[in-house]
Structure formats: C-alpha cells, structure tokens
C-alpha cells in the first residue's frame, strides 16, 4: 500500500477501503506519512466528502490510535454525553447527577473550552478545590462508588484526532461533517461507554449554524455510534439564544445549583431533563419518553440529583460551600435603548462578549476569570421597555467593557413587531 | 491576508486574486506558510482547477520567487525551447545549432532526466569533457560569441517550483495542467528569452498521453507565455513511438551528428526542423512556415548547423573527436517472434527498458552509463519478418538484460493486419 495511490483515489472522489484508511491513520500517527500528505487527504475529503463506511472506518481507526478506556469492570450501564458546544450550555452538570441518581453510571471526559465561553471543565474549575485531572483508576473508582465523574481528557486518548484536528484548524478543513463525526466519535468510542447522547446544536451560537447540516451531523454520528455497537441518540437543540441565562463559569455553576434546587430557567431544565430522559430510554430504564422526562424532573425535585452533584464535587476535592464560589467585583446592567420585542440573538457574539470579560479564552494559554460573565435575563419574543436591562455584565476590571457592551447591543436585536414563532428548543431526536 | 481564508476560497472553488496567490507563493518560500498548508492548496487546486488569470499569476509569482536571468545585454533575439519529455527526444541538440546558424541566440537551461531516459544534459555529458555547470556570465558570453549554449539550471532559479514540485510528487497532485503550466512557464519566464517554442508530446511515451489534454496544456502554456510578454508557440508532437531510433545518451548524440551531417531518421529531422522553423517565424526571421522549414534543412545541409554544434561543444570544454564517444561492450539484437506489422508501441516501456540498461535513472542519486541504450530500427506500420531485429540492446553488463528484453517484447506489438493510419507526427501548432 502506498500513500500517493491512496491520495490519488481520494482526489478522484473514490471511496477508500477500511485497510487504506487504517494505513493512513497509522502512518500519520507514527510519522511515516507526513503532515503535508495528511492535509492533502483532509482537503480532498473535505471537498469530495466521505461515505458512511469510510467515516465509520476512520472513526474506528482513530479511536484505536491511542489509549482505550476499559469500563467493563465498572458495573452498570455507563453513559456518556457530548455537546457540539453552545453559549450557556451547562446541561452536563445537571443531567449526569440525574442519571446517577437513577442508577446509571455517568462517566465523562471533557475538554477545556476554546473560543466562546468556558468548557465543562472550566465551569467545574470555578468550584474551589475541584480537580479534573484524576487517574483513570481513581475516575473508575469514583464512578463505581458515586455513579458519576467528569475528568479532563487524558493525553494518550486518540492521538490521531489531536494530530488531525491541529492540521484541519490551519488548512480550512474543519467544517466537514464526516471529519467532525470521526473527531467526536473516535473520542467517545475510546471512552468505552454503553450509551451515548449527542446534543447537536443549531442556530446562531452553534458550530454548525444550519439546521439541515446539524441534522446531517446528528444522523451521521448516530449511525457511526451504532456501527461501533453503542446505543446512541442525537438531539437537535436550539442555539438561537443562550441556554439558560448565565454565561460564565461560576455564574453557570450557580444556575446549575438553581436547577438542582428545583428552580432555574425553563429552557435549561427542559433540555437537561430531555437528554437525561433519552439516556434512560437507551439504557432501558424507561420505555416511554414523557415518563422518562417526568422521572428526571422528579429526581431533581426530590433533591437526589443535588446530592449526586455534591458527592461528585466532594469526591473530586471541591468544596460544597457553594456560597464561596467566586463573585465579580462589579455588576453593570446593559439596558435596552428602545422598547420592543426581542427579535433575534447573535448568540456567538454573546459568547464572544463573555470571553472579552474573562469568561473564555481566545487561545489555549489564556487564563479564565471564573467570576466574570453575563446574565442575560431576556428571551426571544419577550416584550421589553426602554431602559429595561438586557444583560448584566459581571466584571473584575473595565478593560474590555466598552467592546463587550457594543458587541452585546448589536447581538440582542429589538424589533417593533411581535416576532414570528421562534425555532423549537428541541427540534428533533435522531435515533 | 490569512492563509486559512485563502485555502477556504480555493476549497470552495473560488478564484484567488493575484495578491492572494502572491501571498501564498511568498509565504511558502519564506516558510511562513507551512508545507501542510501548501499541499492543502495544491490538492484543492488539483481538484477544482485554476482560471487562466490564476495560472498566469501563479507562474509570474513563482518565476519571481528566486533569481531572474537578465539576457537584455545579449544582443539579438534570444530563443528558448521546452519539451514535456519523450523517449529518444534529442531535438534541442539539432535545432539550437540551426537557429544559431540562422542568427538567432539559443540560450537554454536544462534539467537532468528522471525516469525514462536521460535528459538533454545527460546526453551532452556523454561527450568527453563537456561541462554544463557554467556561471551565468560565462553562459551569456558564449551565447554572445557562438550564438548558443545549453547549461544546467542554476540552484537559485525558481525555488517555489522546487518546493511545489517536491510536494506535488508525494501528494498525487502532479497531473494538473495549470500546475504543470506554472511549473514549466515559471522557469522559462525566469530564463528571460524573447521567443519560446514548446514541444508538447502526446501518446504512449508522453507525460500526458491524452491528445486533448496535451492540447489543453499547450494552449494554456502559450496563453501564459503571451501574458508575460513572450512570443510563444506550442507544437503537439507524437510520442506513440520513440523519436528517431536511438534511446540512450551517447547513442542519441551519434544520431544527432547523423542529422547534422544531413542524414539520420526522417521523423527526428522533421520535428527538429519544424521547431527551428517555428522559432524563426516567431522571431520574424521568416514569414512563411514552409519556407522556414526548408531554410532549416538548408542550414543543416550546408554544414553550418554542425559547425555551430561543434562550436558549442568546444566552448563548453567538450571534445569534437566524436569517435571517442563511449561505446557499449555488447550489442544484443532482439528479434521479432512472428511476422506481421508493427501495430503499436508502449513507448514509455521502451524508455523504461533503456533505463534498466543504464541509460536513465530511477532516482536522483542513480548514475547513468552513457554508452548503454537501445536502437529501435522499426516504426509504426512497418512490415517485419519473423527473426527480424526489432531492437538492439547496447549493454555493458547483463544485470537487467532479461527484464529489459521481456519489457521490450511486450512494448513492441506485432499484428497481422495492416495497421490503421497512425497518429500524425506533428498534430498541431498552437500560437
């Protein structure tokens, strides 16, 4: 087998065999195939696409390019979750406690956030003392005992994805649905859970804004998951506005606690409960979706989910004295300049504004200020009066305040007419 | 300007601006754009193609990526020639002496051959003492005095082409007509001649076998040449069989001397005279093609071309005691196994067989045995009897003899029926 012949096939839009894909992935990782050959492959694939069979083979081969986590010695049904990323998306911190309380095992590795706002690990890191860098054995032991753990991705997991992703990022080959599928699913496959729910975002704050493309990504990921023997579903959920009201790490943890106390924003509750319910259905714990969702809400109402969350925090070294979560020095309201209706959000710009305040990082080496961020109390279709606060900026310095305010004013559009019906929060469930 | 945005444009089949192409070429050469970004560009370009404007911009920018030869202080009309490469193609050694004798200036840089048989430099190197590594000033002085010189390409010429070609070779992006055009034409542009004739080969021994694609390459090169202000024409000539009878370095020089003495194979004479005539037309020396070709033949017949050839050889340190050209130890005839007609040649395989005997190099570091090679005395359509020699193998050892014989037997097809009319030797002239 010869890499130039493989590149010629892909260049000519022919499907590669599983053996050819294996040769390519192995060679890329061991260095016998050069980066400049890998990018020629990625560009040809980005242009011509990949068949389902190619995508499955690529996913499998990437998953096996490094360490594979073996959860077989953890009793019970292991459940994993992935979100394609959104603004204010903190559902993992709600739904893992719910399904752990329901008797499933929530075992999740997470990355740090880049662009937009912080990732799940950044949110947890705002809890004083919380550690994400557990050894695998410690992680498994915690899942066994408490039913849930969220840790950072280990270095040895899916080296092929690290390599491919770094090259895609600098060669305009990121936005390929099969390559995104292989990137996400290879990590999920290496994680070794039994059940996986994918939260695929669409709309102005999503990685893939277009509804149809998001659906294609959801379908392809579910197909690949099934091809590897996992039970999986994908939910298409709206990112036309932030999920919940809080955008920023400690602010989001507080909102999570609100939900776990039976309160909190309705949209956030709905998505978190729906994902938890889908996990219960896939795990065979419930047969009926409405019933499963009601059960998720019950678990929260009973305080059992909050208890699981606190168990996880304690097990990972964090303090459950949540009053000690970091708080910003100043809260600046940003008010509407005219009366009207909230017509649309540029949700990505809201995430960007939060990043400017210190809630996210532009590049890997930037540090995050866990106390900073935004509360956006308005939702699409809301009637607002002039001077009504559209957002509260939680800040520790005024460095980027002007820029963030300008960005937010542009990102939250007020119109005179009553808006058309907005995009559904949960557009569809693919399984 | 940003390389990722440029790659995204090319990925989406949008035409790049001249500025974007300049940014890419400059960055590739100075290292600010990585090889893995260059190959993503090459693959996207190979798949989607390039507009005429893009190809011209790429050619110009590549030409200016390194040293530019300035021939303005050499009086007269400077003439250059390029062949896309063929088996037995030794026309440069005939036509440059002709046009020098006609008063034009033949100034040519040449590469060493890879694959197939030797390049022009390898042929000249079979002449004892001949040197191709002249300094530019010495080269120009020789062109001034004798009217012609052929030297090896200097290291500083078109570094962008060296870089791109090395990357294309290992990423299945060689066979792109615009990229081939930019590669050839950037070197010709850096060479700075006034008149250029391109010999674009088609058929079984050509780089581009397909007649239509060869035509496209010829058209694109002529268009780019004109865009840069050069006077240019392209001739489409047949590589359905070797040109002349000799394939191998000293053997080819001997055949050149035959032609310069007014003899030699008819097909070789025809192509060499036609190219020389085209140069005279472009230079304004003659107005009529038939007249120009007759004039080229006259110059040969008069001995003036031979004299120019000898002047060049002497000026470059070579011996004109041509009896001292290297000779192989053994000549082995390969005979027809049946009577019939020569129906077709696999011309590339004939070149490959000659390479096996030592006349060419598989990789850059291989050495050439100038005495070895083939004489193929038969032509398409010839009637042959059983036992009639189809080829004579000139060898210094029997190492690859069996393989070469097997390859030749397969490459020269004998059929019972009189063959259909063969492809024309000179298919077309594009100007």
Interface residues (C-beta under 8 A of the other chain):
Chain A: X3 X4 X5 X7 X8 X11 X34 X35 X36 X37 X38 X39 X40 X42 X43 X44 X46 X47 X48 X167 X170 X171 X172 X173
Chain B: X3 X4 X5 X7 X8 X11 X34 X35 X36 X37 X38 X39 X40 X42 X43 X44 X46 X47 X48 X167 X170 X171 X172 X173
